Amino acid sequence: MSIDIDIVSPENMVYAKPELMNDTHMHYCPGCSHGVVHKLIAEVIQELDLKEKTIGIAPVGCAVFAYNYLDIDWQEAAHGRAPALATAAKRLNPDKMVFTYQGDGDLAAIGTAETLHAANRGENIAIIYINNGIYGMTGGQMSPTTLINMATATSPSGRTTSKDGAPLDMSKLLAQLDGVCLVSRQAVHTAANVKRAKRMIRLAFENSMAGKGTSVVEIVSTCSSGWKMTPAASNDWMVDNMFPVFPLGDLKNI
Amino acid sequence: MTEFQDIVLMKGNEAIAYAAIRIGVDGYFGYPITPQSEIMETLMNEAPWTTTGMVVLQAESEIAAINMVYGGAACGKAVMTSSSSPGISLKQEGISYLAGAELPCLIVNVMRGGPGLGTIQPSQSDYFQAVKGGGHGDYRLITLAPASVQEMADFVDLGLQLAFKYNNPAMILADGVIGQMMEKVKLPAYRRRRTEAEIREQCPWATLGKPATRKPNIITSLELDSVIMEQNNLRFQAKYAEITKTEVRYETIDAEDADYILVAFGAMARICQKAKDLAREQGIKVGIFRPITLWPFPSTAIDSFSAQVKGFLTVEMNAGQMVEDVRLAVNGKVPVEYYGRLGGVVPTPQEVYNALVAKFNLPN
């Protein structure tokens, strides 16, 4: 099959790397969801023309280096404290777009208080919550969202409810709070899901700029390295095991 | 907002709040704890968000408050928090991150007795925590020790000026006496808050949104390459050396002819003045050396009296913390003794005088 090089021209372009994605190698593992979500955020910031107004708050965890990948101003938070940083950044600069990017260890364990209280105050920020049920950066330890019977470095025989409690559904908790206007749980394992996830990230950013309160978009994600599976097997495992516990959809959208 | 005459009577804690509003602080983030709750209470009563635009927010914890300070400071804003000893312990993680990210801010510690939940009475037992680095890593905290309500008001501005000059957190290390006592104070003049354009000019590193004309600003203390991290540390150390060379502040009283010098900071320096008078009435030539900056410590200035005096008595409301720095400064040339009370007990002038007489075998 030959390629007709005449069709490779700007007017025929249907896809391009977002302008705000830096030309650099990502440190994420093959099959990881972070890269896709980064790209969606870059596209949303570009489309909403917020690139000169956006302050990103990076977490501790695999996404600690998010600041290397998006061409915007960033603050790197202490573990779990991103919503506190975002609170001040937004209150002191109400015209800016402030979002946090946090994993389940950061948001659902060490940063539970900061997350719940920022949301309860209805801070006009967007929280992008990557939930893969494991601590990736530190080598695959149990997180608050690790599934029952799931083996990790710190639950080698599998998580049990009696010892470690049940997986913590932060989105369900956050949806109860009056300060929260949007809680949506999405995934990025298929093209259709990527589109839906982007739509909700965009809505979260729009809500923040409209002063509607806190918006949370949870992305149920894979961690091929932590789960010790191939990327394709990770996607299947996520669908079969993560989605029943963390079902996709809008938990709140007002 | 309350309008005052030039000179008013108020608590040290209240003076902090009014000074912050007047000098154009952008944000205060705090959590209630005795004996400093009047700072946030005064701010909430004055509601400066309706006048100067200053943000005042009660956080869910001291940890959240110091991290709000980090988020605000990273935007180049003049931000502060306040607490007392147990709460300041909670803030240490954040202070280390602020130092590591080279962010300016002001932290007020109105000390109470510890360890643990301790007591709510005045103490100076957080000296080590403030000047030796209560958080992790090789960092230094610019530490100012007010001895009057006037200095509580003045050091809000001074602390932030130093913090922005060196891109480093600064602390007002007060004790419960200075926070709670009422004195006459002349509040600073009103100064408007800086505009965003002014902040972008003054703090080109601030994260206020990236214009097309510059690279992204990234506020972080993280560097995985140890060789680069060492370079970062060496840069910090050079900065600390410059601060040590340039920013030492202290006060001496009747030290010129003194045979003995009482070294004390904060409220203890006030009490030592009375002890000095008692000694002088007995013909003992006693002077006062009061470090105003606890870090950088006035080592050279203290040592300059080593050739003149027969001894130093360091007096502290703790088990003997600053005395270690005085001994390092004097380096064995003359005796350096310690007297103090612990757990929230405030020594009387007579006790200090008695300690001086006993330590140096003086005729009584």
HADDOCK unambig.tbl for C-alpha pairs under 7 A between the chains (distance, minus, plus):
assign (segid A and resid 51 and name CA) (segid B and resid 210 and name CA) 6.94 0.50 0.50
assign (segid A and resid 52 and name CA) (segid B and resid 209 and name CA) 4.71 0.50 0.50
assign (segid A and resid 52 and name CA) (segid B and resid 210 and name CA) 4.69 0.50 0.50
assign (segid A and resid 52 and name CA) (segid B and resid 211 and name CA) 5.14 0.50 0.50
assign (segid A and resid 53 and name CA) (segid B and resid 208 and name CA) 6.93 0.50 0.50
assign (segid A and resid 53 and name CA) (segid B and resid 209 and name CA) 4.34 0.50 0.50
assign (segid A and resid 53 and name CA) (segid B and resid 210 and name CA) 6.85 0.50 0.50
assign (segid A and resid 54 and name CA) (segid B and resid 209 and name CA) 5.20 0.50 0.50
assign (segid A and resid 55 and name CA) (segid B and resid 207 and name CA) 6.60 0.50 0.50
assign (segid A and resid 55 and name CA) (segid B and resid 208 and name CA) 6.80 0.50 0.50
assign (segid A and resid 55 and name CA) (segid B and resid 209 and name CA) 5.90 0.50 0.50
assign (segid A and resid 67 and name CA) (segid B and resid 218 and name CA) 6.94 0.50 0.50
assign (segid A and resid 71 and name CA) (segid B and resid 216 and name CA) 5.99 0.50 0.50
assign (segid A and resid 72 and name CA) (segid B and resid 209 and name CA) 6.83 0.50 0.50
assign (segid A and resid 72 and name CA) (segid B and resid 210 and name CA) 5.66 0.50 0.50
assign (segid A and resid 72 and name CA) (segid B and resid 216 and name CA) 5.20 0.50 0.50
assign (segid A and resid 73 and name CA) (segid B and resid 207 and name CA) 5.31 0.50 0.50
assign (segid A and resid 73 and name CA) (segid B and resid 209 and name CA) 5.58 0.50 0.50
assign (segid A and resid 73 and name CA) (segid B and resid 210 and name CA) 5.62 0.50 0.50
assign (segid A and resid 73 and name CA) (segid B and resid 216 and name CA) 4.83 0.50 0.50
assign (segid A and resid 73 and name CA) (segid B and resid 217 and name CA) 4.82 0.50 0.50
assign (segid A and resid 73 and name CA) (segid B and resid 218 and name CA) 5.82 0.50 0.50
assign (segid A and resid 74 and name CA) (segid B and resid 207 and name CA) 6.52 0.50 0.50
assign (segid A and resid 74 and name CA) (segid B and resid 217 and name CA) 6.33 0.50 0.50
assign (segid A and resid 74 and name CA) (segid B and resid 218 and name CA) 4.76 0.50 0.50
assign (segid A and resid 74 and name CA) (segid B and resid 219 and name CA) 6.30 0.50 0.50
assign (segid A and resid 75 and name CA) (segid B and resid 74 and name CA) 6.91 0.50 0.50
assign (segid A and resid 75 and name CA) (segid B and resid 218 and name CA) 5.76 0.50 0.50
assign (segid A and resid 75 and name CA) (segid B and resid 219 and name CA) 4.70 0.50 0.50
assign (segid A and resid 75 and name CA) (segid B and resid 220 and name CA) 6.32 0.50 0.50
assign (segid A and resid 76 and name CA) (segid B and resid 219 and name CA) 5.91 0.50 0.50
assign (segid A and resid 76 and name CA) (segid B and resid 220 and name CA) 4.91 0.50 0.50
assign (segid A and resid 81 and name CA) (segid B and resid 64 and name CA) 6.85 0.50 0.50
assign (segid A and resid 81 and name CA) (segid B and resid 67 and name CA) 6.41 0.50 0.50
assign (segid A and resid 84 and name CA) (segid B and resid 64 and name CA) 5.48 0.50 0.50
assign (segid A and resid 84 and name CA) (segid B and resid 67 and name CA) 5.62 0.50 0.50
assign (segid A and resid 84 and name CA) (segid B and resid 68 and name CA) 4.90 0.50 0.50
assign (segid A and resid 85 and name CA) (segid B and resid 67 and name CA) 5.55 0.50 0.50
assign (segid A and resid 85 and name CA) (segid B and resid 68 and name CA) 4.67 0.50 0.50
assign (segid A and resid 85 and name CA) (segid B and resid 70 and name CA) 6.24 0.50 0.50
assign (segid A and resid 85 and name CA) (segid B and resid 71 and name CA) 3.84 0.50 0.50
assign (segid A and resid 86 and name CA) (segid B and resid 71 and name CA) 6.31 0.50 0.50
assign (segid A and resid 87 and name CA) (segid B and resid 68 and name CA) 6.55 0.50 0.50
assign (segid A and resid 88 and name CA) (segid B and resid 68 and name CA) 4.99 0.50 0.50
assign (segid A and resid 88 and name CA) (segid B and resid 71 and name CA) 5.48 0.50 0.50
assign (segid A and resid 88 and name CA) (segid B and resid 72 and name CA) 5.15 0.50 0.50
assign (segid A and resid 89 and name CA) (segid B and resid 71 and name CA) 5.33 0.50 0.50
assign (segid A and resid 89 and name CA) (segid B and resid 72 and name CA) 5.20 0.50 0.50
assign (segid A and resid 89 and name CA) (segid B and resid 75 and name CA) 6.65 0.50 0.50
assign (segid A and resid 92 and name CA) (segid B and resid 55 and name CA) 6.79 0.50 0.50
assign (segid A and resid 92 and name CA) (segid B and resid 72 and name CA) 6.80 0.50 0.50
assign (segid A and resid 114 and name CA) (segid B and resid 64 and name CA) 6.35 0.50 0.50
assign (segid A and resid 117 and name CA) (segid B and resid 60 and name CA) 6.66 0.50 0.50
